[in-house]
Amino acid sequence: MLQSGSVLVSKKDSSSSDGESHDYGLFDKGEGWKRHRTFLQTGMLDPVAARGFLPGIVLAAESASSVAPLHSHNVNEYMNYTAFDMFCSFMFGKQVREAMMFGLYTLHALERN
């Protein structure tokens, strides 16, 4: 990640106890990871904040559920799309509907065969 020049990686003011001189945010380990995770978790568990993001997660889950039966052959892959949709709704406040699009793609492929 460091070599990619990712904006997620920043230089620390001083090296940590393990000698690491970069902060990898949520991709870090140990205390660095815990600090970021605790910050996010505080907002996720706050009832007032939850009222703001839960409707989007519910909408993403409902959208994904509408095409779920098409994926009985590969539930694991489909659940990855569904989880991605719910995550994007929570983190970015946007409905990306990847699971639904994957479902429609599958439906069209089945109709052609």
Contacts in CASP RR format, 6 or more apart in sequence:
PFRMAT RR
TARGET T0000
AUTHOR 0000-0000-0000
METHOD contacts of the structure
MODEL  1
MLQSGSVLVSKKDSSSSDGESHDYGLFDKGEGWKRHRTFLQTGMLDPVAA
RGFLPGIVLAAESASSVAPLHSHNVNEYMNYTAFDMFCSFMFGKQVREAM
MFGLYTLHALERN
1 8 0 8 1.000
1 9 0 8 1.000
1 24 0 8 1.000
1 27 0 8 1.000
2 9 0 8 1.000
2 22 0 8 1.000
2 24 0 8 1.000
8 24 0 8 1.000
8 25 0 8 1.000
8 26 0 8 1.000
8 27 0 8 1.000
9 22 0 8 1.000
9 23 0 8 1.000
9 24 0 8 1.000
9 25 0 8 1.000
10 22 0 8 1.000
10 23 0 8 1.000
11 21 0 8 1.000
11 22 0 8 1.000
11 23 0 8 1.000
12 20 0 8 1.000
12 21 0 8 1.000
12 22 0 8 1.000
12 23 0 8 1.000
14 21 0 8 1.000
15 21 0 8 1.000
16 31 0 8 1.000
16 32 0 8 1.000
23 32 0 8 1.000
24 33 0 8 1.000
25 32 0 8 1.000
25 33 0 8 1.000
25 36 0 8 1.000
26 33 0 8 1.000
26 36 0 8 1.000
26 37 0 8 1.000
26 40 0 8 1.000
27 33 0 8 1.000
28 36 0 8 1.000
43 49 0 8 1.000
44 50 0 8 1.000
44 90 0 8 1.000
53 89 0 8 1.000
53 90 0 8 1.000
53 93 0 8 1.000
56 89 0 8 1.000
56 90 0 8 1.000
56 93 0 8 1.000
56 95 0 8 1.000
57 86 0 8 1.000
57 89 0 8 1.000
57 90 0 8 1.000
59 89 0 8 1.000
59 95 0 8 1.000
60 82 0 8 1.000
60 85 0 8 1.000
60 86 0 8 1.000
60 88 0 8 1.000
60 89 0 8 1.000
60 95 0 8 1.000
60 97 0 8 1.000
60 99 0 8 1.000
61 82 0 8 1.000
61 85 0 8 1.000
61 86 0 8 1.000
63 85 0 8 1.000
63 95 0 8 1.000
63 97 0 8 1.000
63 99 0 8 1.000
63 100 0 8 1.000
64 78 0 8 1.000
64 81 0 8 1.000
64 82 0 8 1.000
64 85 0 8 1.000
64 99 0 8 1.000
64 100 0 8 1.000
66 100 0 8 1.000
67 99 0 8 1.000
67 100 0 8 1.000
67 102 0 8 1.000
67 103 0 8 1.000
67 104 0 8 1.000
67 106 0 8 1.000
67 107 0 8 1.000
68 78 0 8 1.000
70 103 0 8 1.000
70 106 0 8 1.000
70 107 0 8 1.000
70 110 0 8 1.000
71 77 0 8 1.000
71 78 0 8 1.000
71 102 0 8 1.000
71 103 0 8 1.000
71 106 0 8 1.000
78 99 0 8 1.000
78 102 0 8 1.000
78 103 0 8 1.000
81 98 0 8 1.000
81 99 0 8 1.000
81 102 0 8 1.000
82 99 0 8 1.000
84 96 0 8 1.000
84 98 0 8 1.000
84 99 0 8 1.000
85 95 0 8 1.000
85 96 0 8 1.000
85 97 0 8 1.000
85 98 0 8 1.000
85 99 0 8 1.000
85 100 0 8 1.000
88 94 0 8 1.000
88 95 0 8 1.000
88 96 0 8 1.000
89 95 0 8 1.000
89 96 0 8 1.000
END
